[in-house]
Amino acid sequence: MNADRHAAASFTDPPRDLEITDNNCGGCNHRCPGFGRPHFSPTCSLGICGGQCEEKFADCDGIASNGCEIDTRVDNRNCGACGHACLPGQVCSGGQCLFAPCEPEGPTAK
């Protein structure tokens, strides 16, 4: 009977490692999806799988299989955040839309 109580307890009160480990998330050998996706890190919190993009990367197309495909530091259509497009004549640098430097003019230009 003690074994039955222990088994019941394990279903209603999961061990702490089943709530936070990516390879045993919510149950033994339940690996959170997302390993190997570019710039994506799977996570487990309270037994539920999730994930997050690496800093400065974003999943702008919503397609999980290609991970966090956009580098928001340099993408002119997603500069600093998904959907934030730079204006014509601007470039995305460091996640900010900036005007490109002017070319030198006059007799000193080579």
TALINCOR-V130343 format. One record per backbone hydrogen bond with DSSP energy under -1.0 kcal/mol. CO is the residue of the C=O (numbers start at 1). NH is the residue of the N-H. E is the energy in kcal/mol with one decimal. If there is no record, write none. Layout:
BEGIN
((CO:NH:E) (CO:NH:E))
END
This chain:
BEGIN
((1:5:-2.0) (2:6:-2.3) (3:7:-2.6) (4:8:-2.6) (5:9:-2.4) (6:10:-1.9) (7:11:-1.1) (8:12:-1.9) (9:13:-2.6) (15:18:-1.6) (16:19:-1.5) (17:21:-1.6) (18:26:-4.1) (19:47:-2.4) (22:32:-2.8) (27:30:-1.6) (30:25:-2.4) (34:37:-2.1) (37:40:-1.5) (38:68:-2.6) (39:54:-2.5) (41:52:-2.0) (43:50:-2.7) (45:48:-1.5) (48:45:-2.3) (50:43:-2.2) (52:41:-2.8) (54:57:-2.1) (56:72:-1.7) (58:60:-1.0) (58:70:-2.2) (63:66:-1.0) (64:67:-1.8) (67:69:-1.2) (70:58:-2.0) (71:74:-1.7) (71:75:-1.2) (72:80:-2.4) (73:95:-2.0) (76:86:-2.9) (81:84:-1.7) (83:85:-1.1) (84:79:-3.1) (87:90:-2.3) (89:100:-1.5) (91:98:-3.0) (93:96:-1.1) (96:93:-2.7) (98:91:-3.4) (106:109:-1.4))
END
